[in-house]
C-alpha cells in the first residue's frame, strides 16, 4: 500500500504527510479535522485559492506571513481593504504576490460579510454524509465531487472568486467536511457534527 507509509516516528500516515516535517505536523494536527468559524474557514478558503498552481508546502510555509499580512484573516477587517492595501500586499515578499488572488481575497471577505447565515454555515451545508470507511488509496478519490461543484457554484453566485470545484474539494478535505485519510492512518478525527 504505497499511499500509507510508516513515518520516522513509527506511525502510519498518508504518504504525502510523511514527505516533510512541515507536512507531517499539518497532516497530524490539522488536515481533515472539522473546522468551524467564519474567520477560520475564510483563512483556509483564501489559502487554498493562493495555492492554486503552487505547492501546498509553499503556502504552508508562508502561512505566518499570510496571517500577518491579512490581519489574521478577520473578515470585517479584510473587507475594508482598499487600493493601498492591495499595493502593500503586492510588496510583501512573505506572501504570494499575485494581484488577482489578492483582489479575490478582498472580494471574498466582502462577499462573506453579506452571507446572512455566515460563511461557516454556508460551507458546511455542502458537506456530504460521512463515508462508512476511509478510502484504501488516493486513487479512490476524485478531485471534484458533486458537493464541491455545488459549493463552488453557490459561492460564485454570491460573488466569491477563485473557488472552483477543485479548490472547493481541497477546502472540504482540509477542514474535515470529508475524511480523506487513508485506511490505516494513525490520525483519529473527531466527529464533524
Residue pairs with C-beta under 8 A, 6 or more apart in sequence:
1 136
1 137
1 182
1 184
2 15
2 137
3 14
3 15
3 136
3 137
3 138
3 139
3 182
4 12
4 13
4 14
4 15
4 182
4 183
4 184
4 185
5 12
5 13
5 15
5 18
6 12
7 13
7 17
7 18
7 24
8 18
9 24
11 28
11 186
12 184
12 185
12 186
13 24
13 27
13 28
13 185
13 186
13 187
14 27
14 138
14 181
14 182
14 185
15 182
16 23
16 27
17 23
17 24
17 26
17 27
17 28
17 31
17 185
18 24
18 27
20 57
22 57
22 60
22 61
23 57
23 60
26 60
27 187
28 186
28 187
30 174
31 173
31 174
31 181
32 173
32 174
32 176
32 178
32 179
32 180
32 181
32 187
32 189
33 175
33 176
33 189
33 190
34 175
34 176
34 177
34 189
34 190
34 191
34 192
35 41
35 44
35 174
35 175
35 176
36 120
36 124
37 120
38 75
38 112
38 118
38 119
38 120
39 72
39 73
39 74
39 75
40 73
40 120
41 119
41 120
41 123
41 171
41 175
42 73
42 75
42 78
42 108
42 109
42 112
42 119
43 66
43 67
43 70
43 72
43 73
44 171
44 174
44 175
45 108
45 119
45 123
45 160
45 163
45 171
46 66
46 70
46 73
46 105
46 108
47 59
47 63
47 66
48 167
48 170
48 171
48 174
49 101
49 104
49 105
49 108
49 161
49 162
49 163
49 167
50 59
50 66
50 95
50 96
50 98
50 101
50 105
51 58
51 59
51 167
51 170
52 101
52 162
52 167
54 96
58 96
59 66
59 96
62 94
62 95
62 96
64 94
65 92
65 94
65 95
66 73
66 94
66 95
67 73
68 94
69 88
69 89
69 92
69 94
69 95
70 78
70 89
70 105
71 77
71 78
75 109
75 112
75 113
75 119
76 109
76 113
78 105
78 106
78 109
79 106
79 109
79 110
79 112
79 113
81 106
81 109
85 106
86 99
86 102
86 103
86 106
89 95
89 97
89 102
90 97
90 99
90 102
91 97
100 162
101 162
103 161
104 160
104 161
104 162
107 159
107 160
107 161
108 159
108 160
108 161
108 162
108 163
110 159
111 155
111 158
111 159
111 160
112 118
112 119
112 160
114 158
114 159
115 121
115 122
115 158
122 154
122 155
122 158
123 151
123 171
123 175
123 177
124 177
126 147
126 148
126 150
126 151
126 154
126 168
126 172
126 177
127 147
127 172
127 177
127 178
127 192
128 145
128 147
128 177
128 178
130 178
130 179
130 192
131 178
131 179
133 183
134 179
134 180
134 181
134 182
134 183
134 185
135 141
135 180
135 182
135 183
136 182
136 183
137 182
138 180
138 182
141 180
142 169
143 166
143 169
144 165
144 166
144 169
145 165
145 169
145 172
147 169
147 172
147 177
148 165
148 166
148 168
148 169
148 172
149 165
149 168
151 163
151 165
151 168
151 171
151 172
152 163
152 164
152 165
152 167
152 168
155 163
155 168
156 163
163 171
169 178
171 177
172 178
173 180
176 189
176 192
177 192
179 189
179 192
181 187
181 189
